[in-house]
Amino acid sequence: MKNPSFNQETQQNKHETEIDQTDKKIDNTQKEIDEIKDIMKDNIDKMIYRGVNLTDLKDSCDHLEAQAAQFQVVSRKIRRKMYFKKNESKDY
């Protein structure tokens, strides 16, 4: 005949072991979630930093484009002025 208290003890131990394993799995999963969360926060920070840098770069490009357009206008005026000055002094 089987001992009922031994059976209960065995089942209780088995149940506790299962609970311990489940707790370990939950803890491991929580650690993985925390790691992923930290990685995502870091990635978001990097994206924000890049966004600021891209905004600065775009502003610099816009400023450079405006300066290039102004240079083109001024250089055309000088070129025309020099052309007319050169041709004024020639006798035909």
HELIX and SHEET records of a PDB file:
HELIX    1   1 PRO A    4  GLU A   88  1                                  85    
END                                                                             
